[in-house]
Amino acid sequence: MLTLSRISRSYGDTVALDGVDFVVPDDTYMSLLGASGSGKTTLLRLIAGFEEPDHGEISIHQTRIDGQAPHLRDIGFVFQNFALFPHLSVADNVAFGLRYRANKALNNDTEIKDRTQEALVLVGLDGFGHRGVSAISGGQRQRVALARTLVCEPRIVLLDEPLGALDANLRARMCDELRAIRQRLGVSFLHVTGSETEALTMGDEVAVLANGRITQSDTPDTLFSQPRTAEAARHMNAWNTFDGTLCDGMSVKGEIAVRFDQMDVSAQGRAPKDHLRVHAQYLTGEFNGPTALSFFRAADGTLLQIIDHLSQPRLPDLIEGQHYDLHFPSNALRQFHGAV
Ligand SMILES: Nc1ncnc2c1ncn2[C@@H]1O[C@H](COP(=O)(O)OP(=O)(O)OP(=O)(O)O)[C@@H](O)[C@H]1O
């Protein structure tokens, strides 16, 4: 539905986006995952029309929208800090867009009231319309921001780190609510985040933005278990990525990835002969309740992690500073031919 082709945007010498190809299908919750500074906000601003790309095309259902004024694009934008009007009530914040938008503005008070009420019910704020926006919680403010966007019936909703300002418990609850609201409406959401967990939990599809491009766009399951590029693997916390030349037992070139739970540890020289081996020094361990993480440093300084599920412990007792063989079967290895 929303298609970006070869989109580039630079600020002086800083290349924020470098030929982005990206599709957000209809009726989809799309997560866009990227590190800080990877160009996520820039991408949203280009789609919304707050800025224009240097090169490339943006279209919705094959109709170009780049070059169009933002208010003519029918795109909703939920800002990280919610950007509500502090002096207006919840209902007036929601109604504002209906009343004052340049395109299809309403002036029938009954219709505005009904549409506002519908939007408040949709986001679970029935009965809160008369409150001031400073007299509600952070999660409720988030929902007002969403209602204000949804009331104008956008063709797609862009959410810039929408959960960033909420505490952890509220974030988990809003995750469920955002997904449920989107499903009820059937409109696509494009949710930008730096959190892998959030991206994988929320998205029907997850796209990874790195080095100014979309490096992979897939279902959460596929992205997590089969990252196709080193950049995508680096964004998945469960993967070690390292240079293939660190491996003993097989000649492996380029950057490779092995999942934390598919690596084992043994004393030097004791690893199974058919396994690939990486020599590394044990640094420290970290217990997280049902799991424990062990941290190692390889010869070139790369930090490697191994996870042990405490219900089925597999790692021997490790001594800080001592060297070990980390090993894994060759089918646990992901190689990225020609990837950066
Ligand atoms: N108006 C601007 N002028 C100059 N450089 C900019 C401008 N806006 C963004 N940049 C640069 O472009 C790059 C991408 O910025 P952007 O804000 O899109 O990243 P982001 O992924 O949203 O980061 P974060 O997660 O930290 O918000 C960064 O290097 C940033 O410094």
The ligand as an SDF file (V2000), in Angstrom:
LIG
                    3D

 31 33  0  0  0  0  0  0  0  0999 V2000
   17.5370   18.5700   10.8280 N   0  0  0  0  0  0  0  0  0  0  0  0
   18.6760   17.8860   10.8470 C   0  0  0  0  0  0  0  0  0  0  0  0
   19.8600   18.4890   10.5990 N   0  0  0  0  0  0  0  0  0  0  0  0
   21.0080   17.8040   10.5830 C   0  0  0  0  0  0  0  0  0  0  0  0
   21.1020   16.4750   10.8030 N   0  0  0  0  0  0  0  0  0  0  0  0
   19.9760   15.8100   11.0640 C   0  0  0  0  0  0  0  0  0  0  0  0
   18.7050   16.4610   11.0980 C   0  0  0  0  0  0  0  0  0  0  0  0
   17.7500   15.5330   11.3720 N   0  0  0  0  0  0  0  0  0  0  0  0
   18.4060   14.3670   11.5050 C   0  0  0  0  0  0  0  0  0  0  0  0
   19.7320   14.5150   11.3210 N   0  0  0  0  0  0  0  0  0  0  0  0
   20.7550   13.4430   11.3540 C   0  0  0  0  0  0  0  0  0  0  0  0
   20.3120   12.3810   10.5180 O   0  0  0  0  0  0  0  0  0  0  0  0
   20.5560   11.1240   11.1250 C   0  0  0  0  0  0  0  0  0  0  0  0
   19.2400   10.3770   11.3310 C   0  0  0  0  0  0  0  0  0  0  0  0
   18.4700   11.0700   12.3210 O   0  0  0  0  0  0  0  0  0  0  0  0
   17.0530   10.5480   12.8250 P   0  0  0  0  0  0  0  0  0  0  0  0
   16.5290   11.5320   13.8260 O   0  0  0  0  0  0  0  0  0  0  0  0
   16.2020   10.2540   11.6540 O   0  0  0  0  0  0  0  0  0  0  0  0
   17.4610    9.1740   13.5360 O   0  0  0  0  0  0  0  0  0  0  0  0
   16.6000    8.2550   14.5090 P   0  0  0  0  0  0  0  0  0  0  0  0
   16.8420    6.8540   14.0550 O   0  0  0  0  0  0  0  0  0  0  0  0
   15.1930    8.7170   14.5580 O   0  0  0  0  0  0  0  0  0  0  0  0
   17.3310    8.5130   15.8910 O   0  0  0  0  0  0  0  0  0  0  0  0
   16.7080    8.4200   17.3910 P   0  0  0  0  0  0  0  0  0  0  0  0
   16.2510    7.0020   17.5840 O   0  0  0  0  0  0  0  0  0  0  0  0
   17.8990    8.7640   18.2310 O   0  0  0  0  0  0  0  0  0  0  0  0
   15.5970    9.4250   17.4820 O   0  0  0  0  0  0  0  0  0  0  0  0
   21.3070   11.4170   12.4270 C   0  0  0  0  0  0  0  0  0  0  0  0
   22.6840   11.3100   12.1600 O   0  0  0  0  0  0  0  0  0  0  0  0
   20.9120   12.8460   12.7350 C   0  0  0  0  0  0  0  0  0  0  0  0
   21.9280   13.4800   13.4880 O   0  0  0  0  0  0  0  0  0  0  0  0
  1  2  1  0
  2  3  1  0
  2  7  2  0
  3  4  2  0
  4  5  1  0
  5  6  2  0
  6  7  1  0
  6 10  1  0
  7  8  1  0
  8  9  2  0
  9 10  1  0
 10 11  1  0
 11 12  1  0
 11 30  1  0
 12 13  1  0
 13 14  1  0
 13 28  1  0
 14 15  1  0
 15 16  1  0
 16 17  2  0
 16 18  1  0
 16 19  1  0
 19 20  1  0
 20 21  2  0
 20 22  1  0
 20 23  1  0
 23 24  1  0
 24 25  2  0
 24 26  1  0
 24 27  1  0
 28 29  1  0
 28 30  1  0
 30 31  1  0
M  END
$$$$
